[in-house]
Amino acid sequence: MIVSTLHASILLVGCFIVLVAMRVPVAFALGVATIPVVLLDLRLTPFLIMDRMFQSYNSFILLAVPFFLLAANLMNSGKTTDRLIELARVLTGWMPGGLGQVNVAVSMLFAGISGSSTADAAGCGRILIPAMTRQGYDPRFAVAITACSSVMGVIIPPSILMVVWGGVMSISVGALFLAGAIPGFLIAAALMATVYGYAKVYDYPIAIRPTWAEFWHALKGAGLALLTPVFVIGGIVGGIVTPTESAIIAAFYSFILGFFVYRTISPKELVEVLYDTGRFASISLFAIGTASVFGWMLSFYNVPRLIVDTLTAYQFGVFGTSLVIAALFLLFGLFIDAIPTIIILGTVLYPVASAAGIHPIVFAIIGIVSLAFGLVTPPYGLCLLISAAIGRLNVVHVLRDVIIILIPMLLILLLLILVPEIVLWLPRLLMPKSVL
C-alpha cells in the first residue's frame, strides 16, 4: 500500500512520542518510530533506510565530534579545569557574588576549550558546587548557576553543535564559530549581572582582591590550556585547517598537556578517557544516524514543504518567523537532545527561515542558543541533571532559581533576534566570503 502524508506523519510522530514517554532513549525511539511506516509503504525497504543512515555518517566534518569530545574529556581528566578555576578566581572572585562569578567565568573559559556543555557541568560542578556550599551559598543557587553557565559550552566557539549544524546544513563552521562568540559573551555578562543581584539580596561573601603575583601565577598555570581555542578557531578562520583537523589538533594538544606537561593523566586514566569518549561519541553518532533517517522520511512524505507553506502563508516577517523558530527549538529542547533536533527540526525550518529572509548564520545561532537552554530545562535538561546530582538535590527544588537565571538569558536571545547584526558582525569582519 501507499501511505499518505497525513498517516505517515501521525505514525512517525505518534510512535516517537509514545516511545519517549515510555523512557526509550531518544536515539532508539527515532529509529524504531520509522519501522511501522517502512512495513506499510511498498516504496520503502529496510535496505533503503540503512542506506540513508549510512549516508548520514559519510561526512568528513562529523569526525570532529568524537575528537572534540576527546579533547574535553582529556582536559577534565588532566585537571585542566582546576587551573581554569584558579584563573577565574583571581579574575572575578573579588566581585560581589565571589564564587558565583567564578562559576560563570570558568564556564566561559572552559567553553572555549571543550565545545561541550555536559563536560563543563561535570568538570566545573564537581569542584565549584561543594566549594560554594561550604562558603555559605544556597545549594540550590550553586546548582542552578552551574547548570545555566554550562550552556555556554555549545555557544562560545568551538562548539560541537556548530560542527554538526555546519555539516548538516552545509554552512561554514568557521563562520558559525565566529558568530557564536559575541552571543556567548553577552550571555556570560547577563549571568554575571544575575549573580551580582543574588549577592546583593542574599549577602553572599566576597573574596579578597588578588595580588598581581597571584594573577600572573594563575595565568601561567592556565596559559597553555587557553591556547587551545587559538589553535582551533584561528586555524579554521585562517583557512589553515578544516574543522575536523582542528578537532584532532585540540585532542592531541590536550593529550600532550595532560600526559607530558602537567603529568596529571596516568596510562590507566587515559584508557578510561578513551572508553568514555568512545561511549559518548557512539551515542551521539548513532543519534545522528537515526535522526537523519527520521528526517529523511518526513521529507519523503513532503512534511517540510507543508510546514513551509503553512508558516509562509501567515507572513510573520523576519522578526515573527525568528520568534516562531526560537519557540519551536525551545519546545523541542525540552524533550530531545540537541543533535537529533538539529537534524530533524533544523532541516525542516531551514527553508522557512530562507523564505522569510533570515540569514542562514543567524538562523543557526537562534537555533543553537535556543537548544542550549534545553540543557537546563526539564524533563531533558541534561546539564541540570548533572549539576543536581553533584549537589545531591532534587531537580524540582532547583527549578525556581533556574527560571530566575534563565530570564536574562532569554532576553539575550530576544536581543539577537531583534538585532541580527550582533551575530553577523564578526563573520563579516573576519570571513566575509562565508557571509554572502
MARVEXPA-228894 format. One line per field, with one value per residue (C-alpha): residue number from 1; residue in three letters; chain; x, y, z. Coordinates in pm, 1 decimal. Layout:
<nodes>
nr = [NUM	...]
rest = [ala	...]
kette = [A	...]
X = [X	...]
Y = [Y	...]
Z = [Z	...]
</nodes>
This chain:
<nodes>
nr = [1	2	3	4	5	6	7	8	9	10	11	12	13	14	15	16	17	18	19	20	21	22	23	24	25	26	27	28	29	30	31	32	33	34	35	36	37	38	39	40	41	42	43	44	45	46	47	48	49	50	51	52	53	54	55	56	57	58	59	60	61	62	63	64	65	66	67	68	69	70	71	72	73	74	75	76	77	78	79	80	81	82	83	84	85	86	87	88	89	90	91	92	93	94	95	96	97	98	99	100	101	102	103	104	105	106	107	108	109	110	111	112	113	114	115	116	117	118	119	120	121	122	123	124	125	126	127	128	129	130	131	132	133	134	135	136	137	138	139	140	141	142	143	144	145	146	147	148	149	150	151	152	153	154	155	156	157	158	159	160	161	162	163	164	165	166	167	168	169	170	171	172	173	174	175	176	177	178	179	180	181	182	183	184	185	186	187	188	189	190	191	192	193	194	195	196	197	198	199	200	201	202	203	204	205	206	207	208	209	210	211	212	213	214	215	216	217	218	219	220	221	222	223	224	225	226	227	228	229	230	231	232	233	234	235	236	237	238	239	240	241	242	243	244	245	246	247	248	249	250	251	252	253	254	255	256	257	258	259	260	261	262	263	264	265	266	267	268	269	270	271	272	273	274	275	276	277	278	279	280	281	282	283	284	285	286	287	288	289	290	291	292	293	294	295	296	297	298	299	300	301	302	303	304	305	306	307	308	309	310	311	312	313	314	315	316	317	318	319	320	321	322	323	324	325	326	327	328	329	330	331	332	333	334	335	336	337	338	339	340	341	342	343	344	345	346	347	348	349	350	351	352	353	354	355	356	357	358	359	360	361	362	363	364	365	366	367	368	369	370	371	372	373	374	375	376	377	378	379	380	381	382	383	384	385	386	387	388	389	390	391	392	393	394	395	396	397	398	399	400	401	402	403	404	405	406	407	408	409	410	411	412	413	414	415	416	417	418	419	420	421	422	423	424	425	426	427	428	429	430	431	432	433	434	435	436]
rest = [met	ile	val	ser	thr	leu	his	ala	ser	ile	leu	leu	val	gly	cys	phe	ile	val	leu	val	ala	met	arg	val	pro	val	ala	phe	ala	leu	gly	val	ala	thr	ile	pro	val	val	leu	leu	asp	leu	arg	leu	thr	pro	phe	leu	ile	met	asp	arg	met	phe	gln	ser	tyr	asn	ser	phe	ile	leu	leu	ala	val	pro	phe	phe	leu	leu	ala	ala	asn	leu	met	asn	ser	gly	lys	thr	thr	asp	arg	leu	ile	glu	leu	ala	arg	val	leu	thr	gly	trp	met	pro	gly	gly	leu	gly	gln	val	asn	val	ala	val	ser	met	leu	phe	ala	gly	ile	ser	gly	ser	ser	thr	ala	asp	ala	ala	gly	cys	gly	arg	ile	leu	ile	pro	ala	met	thr	arg	gln	gly	tyr	asp	pro	arg	phe	ala	val	ala	ile	thr	ala	cys	ser	ser	val	met	gly	val	ile	ile	pro	pro	ser	ile	leu	met	val	val	trp	gly	gly	val	met	ser	ile	ser	val	gly	ala	leu	phe	leu	ala	gly	ala	ile	pro	gly	phe	leu	ile	ala	ala	ala	leu	met	ala	thr	val	tyr	gly	tyr	ala	lys	val	tyr	asp	tyr	pro	ile	ala	ile	arg	pro	thr	trp	ala	glu	phe	trp	his	ala	leu	lys	gly	ala	gly	leu	ala	leu	leu	thr	pro	val	phe	val	ile	gly	gly	ile	val	gly	gly	ile	val	thr	pro	thr	glu	ser	ala	ile	ile	ala	ala	phe	tyr	ser	phe	ile	leu	gly	phe	phe	val	tyr	arg	thr	ile	ser	pro	lys	glu	leu	val	glu	val	leu	tyr	asp	thr	gly	arg	phe	ala	ser	ile	ser	leu	phe	ala	ile	gly	thr	ala	ser	val	phe	gly	trp	met	leu	ser	phe	tyr	asn	val	pro	arg	leu	ile	val	asp	thr	leu	thr	ala	tyr	gln	phe	gly	val	phe	gly	thr	ser	leu	val	ile	ala	ala	leu	phe	leu	leu	phe	gly	leu	phe	ile	asp	ala	ile	pro	thr	ile	ile	ile	leu	gly	thr	val	leu	tyr	pro	val	ala	ser	ala	ala	gly	ile	his	pro	ile	val	phe	ala	ile	ile	gly	ile	val	ser	leu	ala	phe	gly	leu	val	thr	pro	pro	tyr	gly	leu	cys	leu	leu	ile	ser	ala	ala	ile	gly	arg	leu	asn	val	val	his	val	leu	arg	asp	val	ile	ile	ile	leu	ile	pro	met	leu	leu	ile	leu	leu	leu	leu	ile	leu	val	pro	glu	ile	val	leu	trp	leu	pro	arg	leu	leu	met	pro	lys	ser	val	leu]
kette = [A	A	A	A	A	A	A	A	A	A	A	A	A	A	A	A	A	A	A	A	A	A	A	A	A	A	A	A	A	A	A	A	A	A	A	A	A	A	A	A	A	A	A	A	A	A	A	A	A	A	A	A	A	A	A	A	A	A	A	A	A	A	A	A	A	A	A	A	A	A	A	A	A	A	A	A	A	A	A	A	A	A	A	A	A	A	A	A	A	A	A	A	A	A	A	A	A	A	A	A	A	A	A	A	A	A	A	A	A	A	A	A	A	A	A	A	A	A	A	A	A	A	A	A	A	A	A	A	A	A	A	A	A	A	A	A	A	A	A	A	A	A	A	A	A	A	A	A	A	A	A	A	A	A	A	A	A	A	A	A	A	A	A	A	A	A	A	A	A	A	A	A	A	A	A	A	A	A	A	A	A	A	A	A	A	A	A	A	A	A	A	A	A	A	A	A	A	A	A	A	A	A	A	A	A	A	A	A	A	A	A	A	A	A	A	A	A	A	A	A	A	A	A	A	A	A	A	A	A	A	A	A	A	A	A	A	A	A	A	A	A	A	A	A	A	A	A	A	A	A	A	A	A	A	A	A	A	A	A	A	A	A	A	A	A	A	A	A	A	A	A	A	A	A	A	A	A	A	A	A	A	A	A	A	A	A	A	A	A	A	A	A	A	A	A	A	A	A	A	A	A	A	A	A	A	A	A	A	A	A	A	A	A	A	A	A	A	A	A	A	A	A	A	A	A	A	A	A	A	A	A	A	A	A	A	A	A	A	A	A	A	A	A	A	A	A	A	A	A	A	A	A	A	A	A	A	A	A	A	A	A	A	A	A	A	A	A	A	A	A	A	A	A	A	A	A	A	A	A	A	A	A	A	A	A	A	A	A	A	A	A	A	A	A	A	A	A	A	A	A	A	A	A	A	A	A	A	A	A	A	A	A	A	A	A	A	A	A	A	A	A	A	A	A	A	A	A	A	A	A	A	A	A	A	A	A]
X = [0.0	96.2	92.1	-40.6	139.6	-112.5	-96.1	283.3	313.2	77.6	263.9	612.9	542.4	292.8	521.7	811.4	611.9	485.4	836.0	984.6	700.9	794.6	1150.5	1303.8	1628.1	1568.1	1822.1	1646.0	1298.1	1374.3	1483.2	1204.3	937.7	1018.7	952.7	569.0	582.1	851.4	643.5	327.5	460.4	565.2	800.1	1024.1	1257.2	1488.7	1788.3	1684.3	1661.0	2000.8	2149.1	2012.1	2162.4	2499.6	2492.9	2444.9	2777.1	2954.4	3058.8	3417.4	3317.9	3128.3	3458.2	3520.1	3252.9	3438.8	3767.6	3615.4	3461.0	3803.8	3966.1	3704.3	3747.9	4127.0	4102.6	3878.3	4089.1	4411.2	4295.8	4297.5	3963.3	4133.3	4378.9	4096.0	3905.6	4210.3	4242.3	3869.7	3903.4	4168.6	3980.5	3630.5	3636.2	3667.5	3340.1	3005.3	2895.4	3252.4	3238.6	2921.5	3116.3	3398.5	3145.7	3036.9	3392.0	3531.4	3239.8	3322.0	3691.1	3615.3	3366.4	3648.9	3837.8	3590.8	3286.1	3076.9	2827.3	2795.8	3174.2	3161.9	2882.5	3056.6	3411.0	3342.3	3044.9	3235.0	3466.0	3256.2	2922.2	3074.9	3301.4	3007.3	2803.3	3089.7	3118.2	2752.4	2590.2	2244.2	2298.1	2004.9	2170.1	2504.5	2344.8	2136.4	2421.1	2648.7	2388.6	2293.6	2651.3	2748.2	2521.4	2792.0	2986.0	2781.5	2755.1	3109.0	3339.3	3446.4	3105.0	3009.9	2658.5	2801.4	3010.4	2700.1	2494.5	2760.9	2786.7	2411.0	2325.3	2645.8	2734.6	3088.5	3180.2	3437.1	3169.0	2943.2	3226.8	3277.2	2902.2	2869.1	3143.0	2955.0	2624.3	2825.2	2989.9	2653.3	2505.1	2808.3	2751.9	2382.4	2474.5	2731.8	2474.4	2229.9	2492.7	2555.8	2184.4	2178.2	2487.5	2325.3	1996.9	2144.1	2471.3	2699.9	3068.1	3332.0	3691.4	3991.5	4115.3	4414.7	4764.8	4942.2	5164.8	4860.3	4721.8	5040.4	5075.0	4718.4	4765.8	5087.0	4912.8	4622.4	4805.1	4887.1	4527.8	4395.9	4594.1	4351.1	4083.9	4361.1	4471.6	4116.8	3942.3	4247.0	4327.9	3975.2	3925.6	4269.7	4193.0	4487.7	4291.6	3944.6	3710.9	3790.9	4165.3	4128.4	3940.9	4223.9	4477.8	4273.9	4259.9	4632.8	4724.1	4506.2	4681.5	5028.1	4929.7	4780.4	5029.2	5363.9	5340.3	5111.4	5162.2	4817.0	4693.0	4814.3	4803.7	4511.2	4317.5	4394.7	4226.9	3920.4	3910.3	3925.3	3649.3	3420.7	3483.7	3404.9	3085.8	2957.3	3066.3	2886.8	2567.8	2591.4	2672.3	2401.0	2154.8	2273.5	2204.1	1854.1	1760.7	1875.1	1651.8	1358.8	1414.4	1452.3	1121.5	949.4	1094.5	991.3	629.4	666.7	607.0	867.3	702.3	365.6	518.5	691.1	369.9	173.9	418.8	486.8	113.1	84.1	356.6	512.1	805.6	1167.1	1104.4	788.9	940.2	1252.7	1034.8	845.2	1173.5	1317.3	996.6	998.9	1363.7	1297.7	998.7	1186.2	1482.6	1260.9	1233.4	1500.0	1878.2	2016.7	2186.5	1875.5	1675.5	1919.8	1887.0	1508.0	1376.6	1668.0	1641.0	1261.8	1280.7	1575.0	1350.8	1112.8	1397.3	1522.3	1175.0	1142.9	1479.5	1666.4	2039.1	2149.8	2408.2	2153.3	1910.7	2183.8	2268.6	1899.9	1856.6	2175.3	2116.8	1756.5	1867.7	2138.7	1868.6	1709.0	2010.8	1877.6	1501.6	1330.2	1241.8	1555.7	1781.8	2099.2	2326.2	2070.6	2052.1	2432.4	2460.5	2173.4	2333.0	2661.5	2476.6	2264.0	1942.2	1615.5	1574.9	1234.3	1393.6	1625.5	1370.6	1281.5	1642.7	1690.8	1390.0	1518.7	1863.0	1715.4	1508.8	1803.5	1945.1	1616.2	1633.5	1973.1	1812.6	1542.3	1814.6	1983.1	1651.2	1591.1	1948.1	2086.3	2391.9	2526.6	2557.1	2691.8	2946.7	3246.6	3190.8	3157.8	3474.3	3697.4	3532.0	3335.5	3317.4	3124.3	2853.5	2739.7]
Y = [0.0	367.7	559.9	915.7	1218.5	1255.1	890.6	882.9	1195.4	1053.4	722.8	876.4	1148.1	942.6	641.2	866.5	1045.3	713.7	565.8	873.6	866.8	503.2	621.8	471.9	660.9	925.6	780.9	442.2	598.2	786.9	465.7	242.9	502.4	458.2	80.3	85.6	319.2	110.5	-204.4	-44.0	152.8	-58.7	217.3	180.6	-107.1	-179.1	-156.3	194.2	303.2	154.7	331.7	665.9	604.8	520.8	836.0	1046.4	914.1	969.7	1319.9	1414.9	1709.7	1488.8	1323.1	1638.7	1537.1	1247.4	1440.3	1745.9	1509.5	1350.2	1692.8	1786.1	1457.3	1490.3	1843.5	1727.4	1423.7	1622.8	1864.1	2149.7	2252.8	2320.6	2560.6	2741.4	2774.4	2929.7	3180.6	3258.9	3307.0	3577.2	3744.6	3754.2	3607.2	3951.8	4071.9	4059.3	3700.2	3570.8	3202.3	3257.4	3493.5	3239.1	2976.9	3188.4	3289.3	2936.6	2811.0	3079.0	2978.3	2606.0	2659.6	2799.1	2474.0	2186.2	2266.0	2051.8	2179.5	1845.2	1826.1	2178.2	2094.1	1777.3	1914.7	2254.0	2142.5	1875.6	2146.3	2461.6	2331.8	2184.0	2491.2	2733.0	2532.2	2535.8	2916.4	2971.2	2988.8	2839.1	2489.6	2549.4	2863.2	2682.2	2405.4	2645.5	2881.5	2585.7	2433.8	2762.8	2881.2	2547.6	2613.8	2848.8	2532.5	2494.8	2867.9	3001.4	2850.6	2579.9	2412.7	2054.3	2167.5	2415.7	2140.3	1924.2	2218.9	2313.0	1954.1	1903.2	2246.1	2291.2	2616.4	2731.6	2602.4	2879.1	3142.6	2974.6	2976.1	3348.0	3414.5	3244.4	3446.9	3771.4	3599.4	3378.9	3679.2	3856.7	3553.6	3548.4	3917.4	3851.3	3564.6	3775.2	4052.2	3794.0	3664.5	4025.0	4062.9	3740.1	3853.3	4184.9	4023.1	3730.8	3898.4	3632.3	3651.2	3840.0	3722.1	3946.9	4117.7	3911.9	4048.6	4082.3	3791.5	3566.7	3681.0	3601.5	3266.1	3167.5	3296.8	3095.1	2787.4	2810.9	2983.6	2668.6	2543.1	2879.4	2834.4	2560.2	2793.0	2991.0	2676.9	2561.8	2884.5	3057.6	2757.8	2735.6	3109.6	3141.7	2859.5	2655.7	2351.0	2203.4	2172.2	1801.3	1865.4	2136.3	1890.9	1638.2	1909.8	2004.4	1641.1	1586.1	1911.5	1819.6	1483.1	1645.8	1886.7	1622.2	1339.7	1515.8	1880.5	1872.2	1495.0	1460.5	1177.4	824.6	542.5	389.6	719.3	752.9	417.3	532.0	860.7	679.0	440.4	723.0	921.5	621.3	556.3	914.8	957.6	639.4	762.6	1098.1	946.8	682.0	963.0	1143.1	830.0	762.3	1130.3	1152.9	859.5	1010.7	1348.1	1190.5	1008.0	1333.9	1484.4	1178.8	1248.5	1624.9	1721.1	2002.4	2150.8	2156.8	2326.9	2584.7	2658.5	2688.8	2924.2	3138.6	3180.3	3373.5	3620.4	3667.8	3861.7	3828.2	3908.8	3697.7	3400.0	3422.3	3414.6	3109.6	2932.6	3010.0	2891.7	2562.6	2495.2	2582.0	2344.2	2056.7	2117.5	2034.2	1672.6	1587.1	1606.7	1893.9	1690.0	1498.1	1821.0	1997.6	1723.1	1691.1	2036.1	2236.6	2087.6	2137.1	2502.4	2596.6	2666.4	2859.6	3083.1	3131.9	3222.9	3482.9	3639.4	3521.2	3479.4	3111.6	3200.6	3398.6	3107.8	2873.6	3085.2	3129.8	2753.1	2666.1	2921.9	2802.4	2438.8	2527.9	2644.8	2300.0	2163.5	2322.1	2276.0	1951.9	1689.0	1659.5	1920.5	1709.9	1979.8	2046.4	1674.5	1650.6	1959.9	1849.9	1507.2	1669.2	1894.9	1599.5	1789.6	1703.1	1888.0	2018.4	2205.4	2393.6	2498.8	2836.8	2955.0	2810.4	3008.9	3331.7	3285.6	3188.0	3507.2	3740.2	3466.3	3457.5	3835.5	3796.8	3553.1	3811.8	4073.9	3850.8	3817.3	4193.3	4285.7	4005.5	4220.8	4117.6	3765.8	3863.4	4129.3	3904.4	3666.1	3964.8	4116.9	3807.4	3570.2	3795.8	3537.0	3296.3	3552.2	3645.1]
Z = [0.0	-36.0	292.1	271.8	413.0	695.0	800.1	774.1	989.8	1251.6	1261.7	1275.9	1531.4	1732.3	1766.1	1861.5	2134.3	2276.1	2282.5	2452.5	2707.3	2774.4	2858.6	2545.1	2464.8	2200.3	1955.6	1960.8	1962.5	1640.5	1467.3	1597.0	1506.4	1137.7	1137.6	1110.7	809.2	638.4	687.7	547.8	248.7	-51.0	-172.7	132.6	216.0	511.0	274.8	165.1	528.6	611.3	309.1	428.3	771.3	617.9	407.7	721.0	850.1	519.7	621.6	692.2	908.8	1156.5	1250.4	1450.5	1704.8	1874.5	1872.5	2043.2	2299.7	2349.4	2398.3	2661.1	2849.6	2841.3	2978.2	3263.5	3343.8	3320.8	3592.8	3343.9	3490.5	3824.3	3656.4	3477.7	3805.4	3971.3	3685.7	3703.2	4080.0	4052.4	3766.4	3916.4	4267.9	4428.8	4273.0	4458.3	4434.8	4456.2	4366.4	4163.9	3938.2	3925.5	3817.2	3519.8	3425.6	3431.8	3220.3	2965.1	2966.5	2952.6	2669.5	2456.9	2506.6	2514.5	2299.9	2534.9	2793.8	2972.8	3019.0	3160.9	3406.1	3522.4	3537.1	3693.0	3901.1	4092.8	4231.2	4249.3	4381.8	4702.3	4739.1	4708.4	4958.9	5212.5	5182.7	5267.1	4924.1	4889.5	4739.0	4503.4	4367.7	4334.6	4128.6	3918.8	3826.5	3744.2	3513.3	3344.8	3292.3	3137.0	2835.3	2706.7	2616.1	2296.8	2217.2	2263.9	1997.8	1943.0	1969.3	1887.5	1793.1	1544.4	1386.8	1345.9	1218.4	964.5	842.8	809.6	660.3	455.5	634.6	713.5	1059.9	1095.7	1034.8	1292.3	1546.2	1495.3	1504.0	1843.5	2015.8	2088.2	2185.6	2423.1	2587.7	2615.6	2792.3	3024.3	3104.8	3174.8	3408.0	3594.9	3639.6	3778.5	4022.7	4129.9	4203.3	4407.4	4601.4	4695.8	4800.1	4998.3	5107.8	4962.6	5060.5	4860.0	4829.8	4888.9	4573.9	4447.0	4407.9	4073.9	4174.9	4222.8	3888.6	3697.6	3874.3	3775.4	3421.0	3377.4	3513.4	3267.3	2981.0	2785.1	2809.7	2687.1	2366.1	2258.7	2113.2	1941.2	1755.9	1682.3	1584.2	1441.4	1223.4	1081.8	1030.6	874.3	631.1	759.7	879.4	841.9	1145.1	1165.2	1156.3	1421.7	1646.7	1606.6	1693.7	2002.7	2118.7	2055.8	2230.4	2531.1	2548.5	2539.9	2817.9	3045.4	2982.6	2937.5	3053.7	3359.1	3409.7	3559.5	3333.6	3407.0	3149.0	3339.7	3330.4	2959.5	2894.0	3090.3	2897.4	2563.5	2673.4	2793.3	2476.0	2257.9	2454.0	2433.5	2072.0	1967.9	2134.6	1957.0	1617.0	1648.3	1723.6	1410.9	1203.5	1337.2	1331.3	969.2	874.6	1063.0	897.1	552.3	592.3	685.1	367.1	166.0	260.7	193.7	556.4	546.6	238.7	414.3	718.0	497.2	308.4	634.0	804.7	499.5	440.6	767.7	657.8	1001.4	859.3	972.3	1339.6	1373.8	1192.6	1409.5	1722.3	1592.1	1510.8	1855.5	2024.6	1832.1	1916.9	2282.6	2283.8	2121.8	2352.0	2649.5	2538.0	2280.0	2265.6	2060.6	1785.9	1670.8	1694.4	1462.4	1203.3	1223.0	1308.8	1170.1	821.7	824.8	932.9	711.1	407.6	633.2	751.7	396.0	270.1	548.0	460.6	772.1	713.2	743.5	1010.6	1213.4	1182.2	1307.5	1611.9	1704.9	1685.9	1877.9	2155.7	2194.6	2208.4	2460.2	2700.9	2668.3	2857.7	3177.8	3129.5	3239.4	3151.1	2933.4	3098.2	3094.6	3242.9	3517.1	3595.8	3619.5	3839.9	4065.7	4105.8	4212.6	4457.7	4579.6	4519.8	4351.9	4021.6	4133.5	4425.5	4189.9	3927.1	4086.0	4071.4	3722.0	3594.7	3755.4	3599.0	3260.9	3224.2	3137.9	2912.5	2719.9	2690.0	2520.6	2273.7	2205.2	2150.6	1891.5	1709.1	1718.0	1616.7	1393.9	1314.1	1654.7	1516.6	1174.9	1274.3	1343.7	1048.3	813.7	957.4	950.4	698.8	462.2	181.9	406.2	488.7	141.7]
</nodes>
